[in-house]
Amino acid sequence: MFSRLSKPGVPRSVHLFAAPFLWTVVGCMLLFRGWGWLGPGAGRLLIIVSGLLGTLKSLLVLDNMARRSIRRIVLFKDGTCLGAVYSWKSWLLVALMIGAGFVLRWVGQPGPLTGMLYCAVGWSLCLSSRLGWMQWFNLLRNNEIA
């Protein structure tokens, strides 16, 4: 007889750690890959454009997503499934972004433009993750994480 599979439930504090952690890790990976495609010398100056574009994306789009995610997580009860760290819409967006990255690399050889886009998205994820990290550190400071 099959036993009922249990969901991977975790404390709310784990969700508050996981949300910015995932954005930070993915952001750093994108920055690393994008940097390699920018090219040597003057091509590396595109990092400035990437930083500006990424900052705009962070402040105008991702910060709002991060705030909504934090508000959702704060309302969680301990034992909520770890996969609930992001809404299904956010997971769908993740899948679409992974697909877009695959198509972008498949269509042509990654170069400075692809590198600039990867760096911009990576920077925006890292910058917006600060909101989740602030919430998590606030829990630490208030001794709410055991």
N, CA, C and O atoms as CSV, one atom per row, in Angstrom:
chain,resi,resn,atom,element,x,y,z
A,1,MET,N,N,0.844,-1.172,0.000
A,1,MET,CA,C,0.000,0.000,0.000
A,1,MET,C,C,0.897,1.245,0.000
A,1,MET,O,O,1.949,1.266,0.640
A,2,PHE,N,N,0.470,2.262,-0.716
A,2,PHE,CA,C,1.254,3.486,-0.827
A,2,PHE,C,C,0.978,4.401,0.354
A,2,PHE,O,O,-0.170,4.598,0.751
A,3,SER,N,N,2.032,4.947,0.898
A,3,SER,CA,C,1.838,5.916,1.976
A,3,SER,C,C,1.624,7.290,1.349
A,3,SER,O,O,2.117,7.594,0.262
A,4,ARG,N,N,0.896,8.075,2.055
A,4,ARG,CA,C,0.624,9.433,1.552
A,4,ARG,C,C,1.898,10.262,1.621
A,4,ARG,O,O,2.543,10.336,2.667
A,5,LEU,N,N,2.255,10.885,0.504
A,5,LEU,CA,C,3.442,11.734,0.476
A,5,LEU,C,C,3.144,13.029,1.205
A,5,LEU,O,O,2.082,13.624,1.024
A,6,SER,N,N,4.072,13.456,2.018
A,6,SER,CA,C,3.855,14.715,2.730
A,6,SER,C,C,4.530,15.850,1.972
A,6,SER,O,O,5.531,15.663,1.281
A,7,LYS,N,N,3.955,17.013,2.125
A,7,LYS,CA,C,4.514,18.188,1.472
A,7,LYS,C,C,5.764,18.630,2.236
A,7,LYS,O,O,5.868,18.411,3.443
A,8,PRO,N,N,6.703,19.247,1.536
A,8,PRO,CA,C,7.920,19.728,2.222
A,8,PRO,C,C,7.632,21.040,2.961
A,8,PRO,O,O,8.086,22.109,2.553
A,9,GLY,N,N,6.872,20.937,4.050
A,9,GLY,CA,C,6.510,22.124,4.821
A,9,GLY,C,C,7.683,22.631,5.639
A,9,GLY,O,O,8.458,21.848,6.187
A,10,VAL,N,N,7.805,23.942,5.714
A,10,VAL,CA,C,8.909,24.575,6.440
A,10,VAL,C,C,8.377,25.769,7.236
A,10,VAL,O,O,7.289,26.272,6.957
A,11,PRO,N,N,9.147,26.216,8.223
A,11,PRO,CA,C,8.753,27.429,8.951
A,11,PRO,C,C,8.748,28.656,8.024
A,11,PRO,O,O,9.441,28.691,7.008
A,12,ARG,N,N,7.966,29.632,8.398
A,12,ARG,CA,C,7.877,30.877,7.623
A,12,ARG,C,C,9.249,31.523,7.454
A,12,ARG,O,O,9.529,32.109,6.408
A,13,SER,N,N,10.104,31.424,8.463
A,13,SER,CA,C,11.436,32.033,8.385
A,13,SER,C,C,12.260,31.435,7.247
A,13,SER,O,O,13.093,32.123,6.656
A,14,VAL,N,N,12.032,30.170,6.939
A,14,VAL,CA,C,12.750,29.530,5.825
A,14,VAL,C,C,12.286,30.134,4.501
A,14,VAL,O,O,13.096,30.366,3.604
A,15,HIS,N,N,10.987,30.387,4.381
A,15,HIS,CA,C,10.481,31.055,3.178
A,15,HIS,C,C,11.102,32.447,3.040
A,15,HIS,O,O,11.500,32.858,1.949
A,16,LEU,N,N,11.177,33.165,4.169
A,16,LEU,CA,C,11.738,34.524,4.121
A,16,LEU,C,C,13.221,34.517,3.781
A,16,LEU,O,O,13.743,35.508,3.269
A,17,PHE,N,N,13.901,33.417,4.057
A,17,PHE,CA,C,15.302,33.279,3.654
A,17,PHE,C,C,15.393,32.822,2.197
A,17,PHE,O,O,16.205,33.338,1.429
A,18,ALA,N,N,14.560,31.857,1.825
A,18,ALA,CA,C,14.653,31.246,0.495
A,18,ALA,C,C,14.342,32.232,-0.622
A,18,ALA,O,O,14.985,32.197,-1.671
A,19,ALA,N,N,13.367,33.109,-0.414
A,19,ALA,CA,C,12.966,34.031,-1.485
A,19,ALA,C,C,14.125,34.919,-1.942
A,19,ALA,O,O,14.438,34.922,-3.133
A,20,PRO,N,N,14.776,35.672,-1.049
A,20,PRO,CA,C,15.889,36.495,-1.531
A,20,PRO,C,C,17.122,35.671,-1.890
A,20,PRO,O,O,17.909,36.073,-2.746
A,21,PHE,N,N,17.293,34.527,-1.243
A,21,PHE,CA,C,18.438,33.667,-1.550
A,21,PHE,C,C,18.384,33.215,-3.006
A,21,PHE,O,O,19.386,33.277,-3.717
A,22,LEU,N,N,17.207,32.759,-3.448
A,22,LEU,CA,C,17.074,32.304,-4.835
A,22,LEU,C,C,17.316,33.448,-5.819
A,22,LEU,O,O,18.001,33.267,-6.826
A,23,TRP,N,N,16.753,34.634,-5.528
A,23,TRP,CA,C,16.983,35.774,-6.415
A,23,TRP,C,C,18.459,36.132,-6.459
A,23,TRP,O,O,18.985,36.454,-7.524
A,24,THR,N,N,19.130,36.080,-5.324
A,24,THR,CA,C,20.553,36.432,-5.269
A,24,THR,C,C,21.397,35.425,-6.040
A,24,THR,O,O,22.272,35.810,-6.815
A,25,VAL,N,N,21.138,34.146,-5.831
A,25,VAL,CA,C,21.924,33.107,-6.513
A,25,VAL,C,C,21.720,33.185,-8.029
A,25,VAL,O,O,22.685,33.161,-8.793
A,26,VAL,N,N,20.470,33.277,-8.453
A,26,VAL,CA,C,20.197,33.355,-9.893
A,26,VAL,C,C,20.773,34.653,-10.465
A,26,VAL,O,O,21.347,34.646,-11.554
A,27,GLY,N,N,20.626,35.761,-9.743
A,27,GLY,CA,C,21.185,37.036,-10.200
A,27,GLY,C,C,22.692,36.969,-10.382
A,27,GLY,O,O,23.222,37.444,-11.386
A,28,CYS,N,N,23.382,36.380,-9.411
A,28,CYS,CA,C,24.848,36.255,-9.519
A,28,CYS,C,C,25.247,35.343,-10.673
A,28,CYS,O,O,26.227,35.611,-11.369
A,29,MET,N,N,24.490,34.265,-10.878
A,29,MET,CA,C,24.790,33.369,-11.993
A,29,MET,C,C,24.624,34.094,-13.329
A,29,MET,O,O,25.450,33.948,-14.230
A,30,LEU,N,N,23.548,34.878,-13.450
A,30,LEU,CA,C,23.336,35.636,-14.685
A,30,LEU,C,C,24.418,36.692,-14.895
A,30,LEU,O,O,24.882,36.891,-16.018
A,31,LEU,N,N,24.817,37.361,-13.830
A,31,LEU,CA,C,25.908,38.343,-13.931
A,31,LEU,C,C,27.195,37.672,-14.399
A,31,LEU,O,O,27.888,38.187,-15.276
A,32,PHE,N,N,27.508,36.528,-13.813
A,32,PHE,CA,C,28.721,35.802,-14.169
A,32,PHE,C,C,28.709,35.381,-15.640
A,32,PHE,O,O,29.684,35.582,-16.364
A,33,ARG,N,N,27.583,34.792,-16.069
A,33,ARG,CA,C,27.497,34.355,-17.475
A,33,ARG,C,C,27.518,35.550,-18.419
A,33,ARG,O,O,28.196,35.526,-19.447
A,34,GLY,N,N,26.773,36.594,-18.065
A,34,GLY,CA,C,26.719,37.779,-18.921
A,34,GLY,C,C,28.063,38.459,-19.049
A,34,GLY,O,O,28.432,38.907,-20.134
A,35,TRP,N,N,28.809,38.542,-17.941
A,35,TRP,CA,C,30.135,39.166,-17.950
A,35,TRP,C,C,31.044,38.471,-18.957
A,35,TRP,O,O,31.813,39.124,-19.664
A,36,GLY,N,N,30.953,37.154,-19.018
A,36,GLY,CA,C,31.784,36.389,-19.950
A,36,GLY,C,C,31.447,36.667,-21.407
A,36,GLY,O,O,32.299,36.505,-22.279
A,37,TRP,N,N,30.220,37.083,-21.681
A,37,TRP,CA,C,29.809,37.349,-23.062
A,37,TRP,C,C,29.996,38.803,-23.470
A,37,TRP,O,O,29.853,39.128,-24.649
A,38,LEU,N,N,30.311,39.679,-22.533
A,38,LEU,CA,C,30.474,41.094,-22.886
A,38,LEU,C,C,31.691,41.331,-23.770
A,38,LEU,O,O,31.729,42.295,-24.534
A,39,GLY,N,N,32.663,40.473,-23.671
A,39,GLY,CA,C,33.868,40.632,-24.483
A,39,GLY,C,C,34.909,41.448,-23.747
A,39,GLY,O,O,34.594,42.176,-22.805
A,40,PRO,N,N,36.148,41.323,-24.180
A,40,PRO,CA,C,37.233,42.040,-23.504
A,40,PRO,C,C,37.256,43.531,-23.861
A,40,PRO,O,O,36.582,43.976,-24.790
A,41,GLY,N,N,38.028,44.268,-23.117
A,41,GLY,CA,C,38.263,45.679,-23.416
A,41,GLY,C,C,37.028,46.534,-23.329
A,41,GLY,O,O,36.324,46.539,-22.319
A,42,ALA,N,N,36.765,47.272,-24.416
A,42,ALA,CA,C,35.663,48.235,-24.436
A,42,ALA,C,C,34.307,47.552,-24.277
A,42,ALA,O,O,33.357,48.177,-23.805
A,43,GLY,N,N,34.198,46.271,-24.665
A,43,GLY,CA,C,32.948,45.535,-24.494
A,43,GLY,C,C,32.504,45.482,-23.046
A,43,GLY,O,O,31.312,45.418,-22.744
A,44,ARG,N,N,33.494,45.510,-22.151
A,44,ARG,CA,C,33.175,45.462,-20.718
A,44,ARG,C,C,32.492,46.742,-20.244
A,44,ARG,O,O,31.888,46.757,-19.171
A,45,LEU,N,N,32.579,47.811,-21.027
A,45,LEU,CA,C,31.898,49.056,-20.657
A,45,LEU,C,C,30.380,48.905,-20.712
A,45,LEU,O,O,29.645,49.705,-20.133
A,46,LEU,N,N,29.918,47.863,-21.418
A,46,LEU,CA,C,28.477,47.611,-21.479
A,46,LEU,C,C,27.905,47.280,-20.093
A,46,LEU,O,O,26.691,47.317,-19.892
A,47,ILE,N,N,28.778,46.961,-19.155
A,47,ILE,CA,C,28.317,46.677,-17.794
A,47,ILE,C,C,27.657,47.921,-17.187
A,47,ILE,O,O,26.776,47.810,-16.334
A,48,ILE,N,N,28.090,49.095,-17.631
A,48,ILE,CA,C,27.488,50.343,-17.131
A,48,ILE,C,C,26.040,50.436,-17.627
A,48,ILE,O,O,25.135,50.765,-16.860
A,49,VAL,N,N,25.832,50.144,-18.908
A,49,VAL,CA,C,24.482,50.149,-19.474
A,49,VAL,C,C,23.636,49.082,-18.771
A,49,VAL,O,O,22.479,49.325,-18.428
A,50,SER,N,N,24.221,47.907,-18.562
A,50,SER,CA,C,23.518,46.834,-17.863
A,50,SER,C,C,23.104,47.269,-16.467
A,50,SER,O,O,21.985,46.998,-16.031
A,51,GLY,N,N,24.000,47.939,-15.775
A,51,GLY,CA,C,23.697,48.405,-14.428
A,51,GLY,C,C,22.550,49.393,-14.407
A,51,GLY,O,O,21.684,49.332,-13.535
A,52,LEU,N,N,22.546,50.303,-15.367
A,52,LEU,CA,C,21.460,51.287,-15.446
A,52,LEU,C,C,20.125,50.618,-15.781
A,52,LEU,O,O,19.109,50.898,-15.144
A,53,LEU,N,N,20.132,49.734,-16.783
A,53,LEU,CA,C,18.905,49.031,-17.164
A,53,LEU,C,C,18.413,48.135,-16.031
A,53,LEU,O,O,17.217,48.079,-15.744
A,54,GLY,N,N,19.340,47.442,-15.397
A,54,GLY,CA,C,18.975,46.557,-14.295
A,54,GLY,C,C,18.417,47.318,-13.101
A,54,GLY,O,O,17.482,46.855,-12.447
A,55,THR,N,N,18.987,48.483,-12.816
A,55,THR,CA,C,18.487,49.302,-11.714
A,55,THR,C,C,17.072,49.778,-12.007
A,55,THR,O,O,16.212,49.758,-11.125
A,56,LEU,N,N,16.824,50.211,-13.253
A,56,LEU,CA,C,15.469,50.622,-13.637
A,56,LEU,C,C,14.480,49.468,-13.503
A,56,LEU,O,O,13.387,49.646,-12.964
A,57,LYS,N,N,14.859,48.285,-13.991
A,57,LYS,CA,C,13.978,47.122,-13.886
A,57,LYS,C,C,13.716,46.788,-12.422
A,57,LYS,O,O,12.591,46.459,-12.046
A,58,SER,N,N,14.741,46.871,-11.611
A,58,SER,CA,C,14.593,46.573,-10.184
A,58,SER,C,C,13.617,47.530,-9.526
A,58,SER,O,O,12.671,47.107,-8.861
A,59,LEU,N,N,13.849,48.814,-9.716
A,59,LEU,CA,C,13.044,49.823,-9.026
A,59,LEU,C,C,11.616,49.905,-9.557
A,59,LEU,O,O,10.685,50.168,-8.795
A,60,LEU,N,N,11.436,49.680,-10.867
A,60,LEU,CA,C,10.117,49.846,-11.467
A,60,LEU,C,C,9.276,48.573,-11.517
A,60,LEU,O,O,8.049,48.650,-11.577
A,61,VAL,N,N,9.921,47.399,-11.493
A,61,VAL,CA,C,9.173,46.152,-11.654
A,61,VAL,C,C,9.406,45.173,-10.498
A,61,VAL,O,O,8.467,44.786,-9.803
A,62,LEU,N,N,10.661,44.781,-10.304
A,62,LEU,CA,C,10.942,43.697,-9.375
A,62,LEU,C,C,10.736,44.064,-7.910
A,62,LEU,O,O,10.370,43.201,-7.112
A,63,ASP,N,N,10.959,45.315,-7.537
A,63,ASP,CA,C,10.719,45.702,-6.143
A,63,ASP,C,C,9.262,45.465,-5.761
A,63,ASP,O,O,8.977,45.013,-4.652
A,64,ASN,N,N,8.337,45.769,-6.673
A,64,ASN,CA,C,6.915,45.520,-6.402
A,64,ASN,C,C,6.636,44.030,-6.258
A,64,ASN,O,O,5.871,43.623,-5.384
A,65,MET,N,N,7.250,43.216,-7.112
A,65,MET,CA,C,7.084,41.766,-7.000
A,65,MET,C,C,7.640,41.266,-5.677
A,65,MET,O,O,7.025,40.423,-5.025
A,66,ALA,N,N,8.801,41.779,-5.274
A,66,ALA,CA,C,9.416,41.350,-4.021
A,66,ALA,C,C,8.535,41.728,-2.827
A,66,ALA,O,O,8.362,40.931,-1.905
A,67,ARG,N,N,7.988,42.926,-2.845
A,67,ARG,CA,C,7.115,43.361,-1.742
A,67,ARG,C,C,5.869,42.480,-1.640
A,67,ARG,O,O,5.462,42.097,-0.544
A,68,ARG,N,N,5.264,42.160,-2.795
A,68,ARG,CA,C,4.090,41.282,-2.784
A,68,ARG,C,C,4.453,39.904,-2.242
A,68,ARG,O,O,3.704,39.318,-1.460
A,69,SER,N,N,5.595,39.398,-2.659
A,69,SER,CA,C,6.052,38.090,-2.201
A,69,SER,C,C,6.284,38.093,-0.689
A,69,SER,O,O,5.895,37.151,0.002
A,70,ILE,N,N,6.904,39.132,-0.185
A,70,ILE,CA,C,7.157,39.235,1.254
A,70,ILE,C,C,5.838,39.296,2.021
A,70,ILE,O,O,5.679,38.634,3.047
A,71,ARG,N,N,4.896,40.091,1.520
A,71,ARG,CA,C,3.582,40.187,2.190
A,71,ARG,C,C,2.896,38.823,2.231
A,71,ARG,O,O,2.301,38.460,3.246
A,72,ARG,N,N,2.974,38.071,1.141
A,72,ARG,CA,C,2.386,36.726,1.107
A,72,ARG,C,C,3.037,35.835,2.143
A,72,ARG,O,O,2.350,35.143,2.896
A,73,ILE,N,N,4.367,35.848,2.183
A,73,ILE,CA,C,5.099,34.955,3.080
A,73,ILE,C,C,4.826,35.299,4.541
A,73,ILE,O,O,4.675,34.402,5.370
A,74,VAL,N,N,4.761,36.580,4.860
A,74,VAL,CA,C,4.507,36.993,6.246
A,74,VAL,C,C,3.176,36.425,6.746
A,74,VAL,O,O,3.018,36.174,7.941
A,75,LEU,N,N,2.231,36.224,5.848
A,75,LEU,CA,C,0.924,35.677,6.232
A,75,LEU,C,C,0.905,34.152,6.321
A,75,LEU,O,O,-0.080,33.575,6.783
A,76,PHE,N,N,1.981,33.492,5.884
A,76,PHE,CA,C,2.049,32.032,5.937
A,76,PHE,C,C,2.019,31.539,7.381
A,76,PHE,O,O,2.440,32.232,8.308
A,77,LYS,N,N,1.512,30.328,7.537
A,77,LYS,CA,C,1.633,29.618,8.808
A,77,LYS,C,C,2.863,28.719,8.693
A,77,LYS,O,O,3.222,28.303,7.592
A,78,ASP,N,N,3.499,28.420,9.800
A,78,ASP,CA,C,4.608,27.465,9.770
A,78,ASP,C,C,4.087,26.142,9.215
A,78,ASP,O,O,2.964,25.734,9.515
A,79,GLY,N,N,4.898,25.484,8.415
A,79,GLY,CA,C,4.502,24.222,7.803
A,79,GLY,C,C,3.991,24.368,6.383
A,79,GLY,O,O,3.609,23.378,5.760
A,80,THR,N,N,3.976,25.595,5.856
A,80,THR,CA,C,3.570,25.805,4.465
A,80,THR,C,C,4.635,25.209,3.546
A,80,THR,O,O,5.830,25.264,3.839
A,81,CYS,N,N,4.191,24.652,2.457
A,81,CYS,CA,C,5.088,24.004,1.493
A,81,CYS,C,C,6.167,24.978,1.009
A,81,CYS,O,O,5.882,26.143,0.731
A,82,LEU,N,N,7.397,24.494,0.913
A,82,LEU,CA,C,8.516,25.328,0.475
A,82,LEU,C,C,8.290,25.897,-0.918
A,82,LEU,O,O,8.728,27.011,-1.207
A,83,GLY,N,N,7.618,25.154,-1.781
A,83,GLY,CA,C,7.338,25.630,-3.144
A,83,GLY,C,C,6.437,26.853,-3.177
A,83,GLY,O,O,6.368,27.548,-4.191
A,84,ALA,N,N,5.750,27.119,-2.081
A,84,ALA,CA,C,4.861,28.282,-2.015
A,84,ALA,C,C,5.638,29.576,-1.808
A,84,ALA,O,O,5.045,30.650,-1.705
A,85,VAL,N,N,6.957,29.478,-1.747
A,85,VAL,CA,C,7.784,30.675,-1.558
A,85,VAL,C,C,7.456,31.711,-2.637
A,85,VAL,O,O,7.539,32.914,-2.394
A,86,TYR,N,N,7.087,31.241,-3.814
A,86,TYR,CA,C,6.638,32.119,-4.884
A,86,TYR,C,C,5.255,31.672,-5.328
A,86,TYR,O,O,4.923,30.491,-5.231
A,87,SER,N,N,4.452,32.598,-5.810
A,87,SER,CA,C,3.123,32.269,-6.319
A,87,SER,C,C,3.267,31.468,-7.614
A,87,SER,O,O,4.338,31.435,-8.219
A,88,TRP,N,N,2.175,30.825,-8.030
A,88,TRP,CA,C,2.240,30.055,-9.272
A,88,TRP,C,C,2.527,30.967,-10.454
A,88,TRP,O,O,3.164,30.547,-11.421
A,89,LYS,N,N,2.060,32.224,-10.387
A,89,LYS,CA,C,2.347,33.174,-11.469
A,89,LYS,C,C,3.849,33.471,-11.539
A,89,LYS,O,O,4.419,33.591,-12.624
A,90,SER,N,N,4.473,33.588,-10.377
A,90,SER,CA,C,5.920,33.835,-10.352
A,90,SER,C,C,6.684,32.629,-10.889
A,90,SER,O,O,7.658,32.785,-11.624
A,91,TRP,N,N,6.238,31.413,-10.517
A,91,TRP,CA,C,6.895,30.213,-11.039
A,91,TRP,C,C,6.720,30.133,-12.558
A,91,TRP,O,O,7.630,29.701,-13.264
A,92,LEU,N,N,5.558,30.546,-13.059
A,92,LEU,CA,C,5.330,30.570,-14.504
A,92,LEU,C,C,6.280,31.566,-15.169
A,92,LEU,O,O,6.847,31.275,-16.222
A,93,LEU,N,N,6.451,32.730,-14.561
A,93,LEU,CA,C,7.390,33.725,-15.083
A,93,LEU,C,C,8.812,33.175,-15.096
A,93,LEU,O,O,9.555,33.412,-16.049
A,94,VAL,N,N,9.201,32.444,-14.050
A,94,VAL,CA,C,10.532,31.823,-13.999
A,94,VAL,C,C,10.699,30.876,-15.192
A,94,VAL,O,O,11.720,30.907,-15.879
A,95,ALA,N,N,9.688,30.038,-15.429
A,95,ALA,CA,C,9.762,29.092,-16.551
A,95,ALA,C,C,9.875,29.831,-17.886
A,95,ALA,O,O,10.642,29.427,-18.760
A,96,LEU,N,N,9.110,30.910,-18.038
A,96,LEU,CA,C,9.175,31.693,-19.279
A,96,LEU,C,C,10.549,32.346,-19.453
A,96,LEU,O,O,11.080,32.387,-20.563
A,97,MET,N,N,11.117,32.850,-18.368
A,97,MET,CA,C,12.446,33.488,-18.447
A,97,MET,C,C,13.524,32.455,-18.794
A,97,MET,O,O,14.426,32.738,-19.582
A,98,ILE,N,N,13.428,31.267,-18.208
A,98,ILE,CA,C,14.382,30.203,-18.546
A,98,ILE,C,C,14.249,29.856,-20.022
A,98,ILE,O,O,15.248,29.709,-20.726
A,99,GLY,N,N,13.008,29.726,-20.487
A,99,GLY,CA,C,12.770,29.442,-21.905
A,99,GLY,C,C,13.294,30.543,-22.805
A,99,GLY,O,O,13.884,30.265,-23.850
A,100,ALA,N,N,13.085,31.797,-22.409
A,100,ALA,CA,C,13.571,32.925,-23.214
A,100,ALA,C,C,15.097,32.920,-23.277
A,100,ALA,O,O,15.679,33.192,-24.327
A,101,GLY,N,N,15.736,32.612,-22.160
A,101,GLY,CA,C,17.197,32.531,-22.158
A,101,GLY,C,C,17.705,31.421,-23.060
A,101,GLY,O,O,18.702,31.590,-23.762
A,102,PHE,N,N,17.018,30.284,-23.041
A,102,PHE,CA,C,17.393,29.176,-23.912
A,102,PHE,C,C,17.257,29.568,-25.378
A,102,PHE,O,O,18.155,29.318,-26.182
A,103,VAL,N,N,16.124,30.185,-25.722
A,103,VAL,CA,C,15.885,30.608,-27.111
A,103,VAL,C,C,16.916,31.650,-27.536
A,103,VAL,O,O,17.437,31.591,-28.650
A,104,LEU,N,N,17.208,32.589,-26.664
A,104,LEU,CA,C,18.183,33.638,-26.965
A,104,LEU,C,C,19.556,33.041,-27.285
A,104,LEU,O,O,20.229,33.493,-28.211
A,105,ARG,N,N,19.967,32.034,-26.526
A,105,ARG,CA,C,21.263,31.384,-26.784
A,105,ARG,C,C,21.195,30.479,-28.008
A,105,ARG,O,O,22.193,30.316,-28.711
A,106,TRP,N,N,20.017,29.881,-28.276
A,106,TRP,CA,C,19.862,28.955,-29.381
A,106,TRP,C,C,19.825,29.692,-30.719
A,106,TRP,O,O,20.346,29.194,-31.717
A,107,VAL,N,N,19.214,30.871,-30.744
A,107,VAL,CA,C,19.069,31.645,-31.974
A,107,VAL,C,C,20.427,32.083,-32.513
A,107,VAL,O,O,20.645,32.071,-33.725
A,108,GLY,N,N,21.315,32.458,-31.650
A,108,GLY,CA,C,22.627,32.919,-32.096
A,108,GLY,C,C,23.677,32.717,-31.032
A,108,GLY,O,O,23.380,32.434,-29.871
A,109,GLN,N,N,24.884,32.867,-31.452
A,109,GLN,CA,C,26.008,32.748,-30.521
A,109,GLN,C,C,25.935,33.900,-29.512
A,109,GLN,O,O,25.889,35.064,-29.912
A,110,PRO,N,N,25.923,33.589,-28.206
A,110,PRO,CA,C,25.879,34.678,-27.217
A,110,PRO,C,C,27.054,35.630,-27.413
A,110,PRO,O,O,28.195,35.212,-27.609
A,111,GLY,N,N,26.745,36.898,-27.354
A,111,GLY,CA,C,27.766,37.922,-27.515
A,111,GLY,C,C,27.487,39.084,-26.587
A,111,GLY,O,O,26.804,38.925,-25.575
A,112,PRO,N,N,28.015,40.259,-26.927
A,112,PRO,CA,C,27.874,41.417,-26.037
A,112,PRO,C,C,26.427,41.812,-25.730
A,112,PRO,O,O,26.128,42.203,-24.602
A,113,LEU,N,N,25.524,41.717,-26.709
A,113,LEU,CA,C,24.132,42.090,-26.447
A,113,LEU,C,C,23.494,41.115,-25.455
A,113,LEU,O,O,22.836,41.527,-24.500
A,114,THR,N,N,23.697,39.830,-25.692
A,114,THR,CA,C,23.183,38.820,-24.761
A,114,THR,C,C,23.814,39.011,-23.382
A,114,THR,O,O,23.131,38.918,-22.362
A,115,GLY,N,N,25.101,39.275,-23.358
A,115,GLY,CA,C,25.784,39.508,-22.084
A,115,GLY,C,C,25.225,40.706,-21.351
A,115,GLY,O,O,25.059,40.674,-20.131
A,116,MET,N,N,24.932,41.766,-22.092
A,116,MET,CA,C,24.370,42.963,-21.477
A,116,MET,C,C,22.995,42.660,-20.882
A,116,MET,O,O,22.688,43.101,-19.774
A,117,LEU,N,N,22.163,41.909,-21.613
A,117,LEU,CA,C,20.829,41.547,-21.107
A,117,LEU,C,C,20.929,40.667,-19.867
A,117,LEU,O,O,20.216,40.887,-18.888
A,118,TYR,N,N,21.810,39.674,-19.908
A,118,TYR,CA,C,21.993,38.798,-18.748
A,118,TYR,C,C,22.463,39.600,-17.534
A,118,TYR,O,O,21.969,39.402,-16.424
A,119,CYS,N,N,23.415,40.500,-17.752
A,119,CYS,CA,C,23.920,41.313,-16.639
A,119,CYS,C,C,22.836,42.235,-16.087
A,119,CYS,O,O,22.746,42.430,-14.875
A,120,ALA,N,N,22.014,42.803,-16.967
A,120,ALA,CA,C,20.940,43.697,-16.515
A,120,ALA,C,C,19.925,42.933,-15.667
A,120,ALA,O,O,19.530,43.400,-14.599
A,121,VAL,N,N,19.508,41.769,-16.137
A,121,VAL,CA,C,18.540,40.971,-15.377
A,121,VAL,C,C,19.168,40.472,-14.072
A,121,VAL,O,O,18.531,40.494,-13.018
A,122,GLY,N,N,20.417,40.026,-14.158
A,122,GLY,CA,C,21.104,39.546,-12.950
A,122,GLY,C,C,21.222,40.640,-11.897
A,122,GLY,O,O,20.956,40.411,-10.718
A,123,TRP,N,N,21.619,41.824,-12.331
A,123,TRP,CA,C,21.755,42.938,-11.386
A,123,TRP,C,C,20.399,43.303,-10.789
A,123,TRP,O,O,20.306,43.576,-9.592
A,124,SER,N,N,19.343,43.311,-11.613
A,124,SER,CA,C,18.023,43.680,-11.096
A,124,SER,C,C,17.549,42.673,-10.042
A,124,SER,O,O,16.948,43.068,-9.043
A,125,LEU,N,N,17.810,41.390,-10.251
A,125,LEU,CA,C,17.446,40.385,-9.254
A,125,LEU,C,C,18.226,40.590,-7.957
A,125,LEU,O,O,17.657,40.543,-6.866
A,126,CYS,N,N,19.529,40.816,-8.087
A,126,CYS,CA,C,20.349,41.035,-6.889
A,126,CYS,C,C,19.905,42.286,-6.135
A,126,CYS,O,O,19.793,42.267,-4.909
A,127,LEU,N,N,19.654,43.358,-6.856
A,127,LEU,CA,C,19.265,44.607,-6.210
A,127,LEU,C,C,17.908,44.473,-5.515
A,127,LEU,O,O,17.752,44.933,-4.384
A,128,SER,N,N,16.940,43.861,-6.162
A,128,SER,CA,C,15.619,43.728,-5.550
A,128,SER,C,C,15.599,42.697,-4.424
A,128,SER,O,O,14.718,42.740,-3.566
A,129,SER,N,N,16.547,41.785,-4.418
A,129,SER,CA,C,16.596,40.806,-3.325
A,129,SER,C,C,16.867,41.486,-1.982
A,129,SER,O,O,16.620,40.897,-0.930
A,130,ARG,N,N,17.372,42.720,-2.011
A,130,ARG,CA,C,17.665,43.440,-0.774
A,130,ARG,C,C,16.426,43.570,0.110
A,130,ARG,O,O,16.540,43.588,1.335
A,131,LEU,N,N,15.240,43.662,-0.506
A,131,LEU,CA,C,14.006,43.813,0.266
A,131,LEU,C,C,13.718,42.553,1.089
A,131,LEU,O,O,13.342,42.638,2.258
A,132,GLY,N,N,13.898,41.399,0.472
A,132,GLY,CA,C,13.716,40.146,1.197
A,132,GLY,C,C,14.775,39.954,2.267
A,132,GLY,O,O,14.473,39.500,3.370
A,133,TRP,N,N,16.025,40.301,1.941
A,133,TRP,CA,C,17.096,40.175,2.938
A,133,TRP,C,C,16.827,41.089,4.136
A,133,TRP,O,O,17.077,40.705,5.278
A,134,MET,N,N,16.322,42.287,3.880
A,134,MET,CA,C,16.018,43.196,4.999
A,134,MET,C,C,14.932,42.601,5.895
A,134,MET,O,O,15.019,42.699,7.119
A,135,GLN,N,N,13.919,41.992,5.300
A,135,GLN,CA,C,12.853,41.365,6.092
A,135,GLN,C,C,13.409,40.211,6.914
A,135,GLN,O,O,13.075,40.071,8.090
A,136,TRP,N,N,14.254,39.383,6.305
A,136,TRP,CA,C,14.820,38.233,7.000
A,136,TRP,C,C,15.755,38.688,8.128
A,136,TRP,O,O,15.697,38.149,9.233
A,137,PHE,N,N,16.611,39.672,7.856
A,137,PHE,CA,C,17.504,40.176,8.903
A,137,PHE,C,C,16.717,40.845,10.026
A,137,PHE,O,O,17.140,40.811,11.181
A,138,ASN,N,N,15.588,41.447,9.700
A,138,ASN,CA,C,14.734,42.034,10.721
A,138,ASN,C,C,14.227,40.942,11.668
A,138,ASN,O,O,14.163,41.148,12.880
A,139,LEU,N,N,13.866,39.779,11.110
A,139,LEU,CA,C,13.473,38.654,11.959
A,139,LEU,C,C,14.624,38.209,12.848
A,139,LEU,O,O,14.425,37.927,14.030
A,140,LEU,N,N,15.817,38.144,12.292
A,140,LEU,CA,C,16.994,37.765,13.087
A,140,LEU,C,C,17.233,38.744,14.227
A,140,LEU,O,O,17.477,38.349,15.367
A,141,ARG,N,N,17.159,40.017,13.899
A,141,ARG,CA,C,17.411,41.066,14.891
A,141,ARG,C,C,16.410,41.010,16.036
A,141,ARG,O,O,16.749,41.297,17.184
A,142,ASN,N,N,15.174,40.638,15.714
A,142,ASN,CA,C,14.119,40.568,16.720
A,142,ASN,C,C,14.026,39.189,17.377
A,142,ASN,O,O,13.078,38.896,18.106
A,143,ASN,N,N,15.031,38.351,17.102
A,143,ASN,CA,C,15.087,36.990,17.680
A,143,ASN,C,C,13.836,36.179,17.397
A,143,ASN,O,O,13.407,35.390,18.240
A,144,GLU,N,N,13.245,36.360,16.224
A,144,GLU,CA,C,12.062,35.599,15.859
A,144,GLU,C,C,12.413,34.324,15.095
A,144,GLU,O,O,11.530,33.537,14.752
A,145,ILE,N,N,13.706,34.124,14.831
A,145,ILE,CA,C,14.151,32.909,14.138
A,145,ILE,C,C,14.902,32.067,15.140
A,145,ILE,O,O,15.901,32.502,15.713
A,146,ALA,N,N,14.421,30.873,15.345
A,146,ALA,CA,C,15.069,29.969,16.308
A,146,ALA,C,C,16.119,29.144,15.616
A,146,ALA,O,O,16.778,28.322,16.253
